[in-house]
Amino acid sequence: MNVRKAVAAGLAVVLLTGLAACIYIANLRPVASFTVDPASGISPLDVLFDASASNDADGTIETYLWSFGDGQTASRTVPTISHTYIVQSFSRVFTSTLTVVDDLGGEDTAVKDITVDPI
């Protein structure tokens, strides 16, 4: 009788473990958000990008991928970075893009425009 109870308990544990392994909770996507300071100015324009407001409700943000709109990009594990914009003879609007990637591979993107005027 005790052997039957032990076998039944063992089977129950195996069955419950197998069911638990099949349960998948979807990854909530992170939310990308950033500020720029300043958003416009005269060349050369040093801009501070701050993505500290980005968040991930069910984990952590692992990577901040930046595209500055002038052909330059950066990948960081911290939310802040600075970038210098240079224009020669005419005003230009650069569209900067932030993509955040969370610890489970979820992504979100945010964009902001930077206006740079020549000297």
Secondary structure as UniProt FT lines:
FT   HELIX           2..22
FT   STRAND          35..37
FT   STRAND          40..42
FT   STRAND          45..50
FT   TURN            52..53
FT   TURN            57..58
FT   STRAND          61..67
FT   STRAND          73..76
FT   STRAND          80..85
FT   STRAND          92..102
FT   TURN            103..104
FT   STRAND          107..117
//
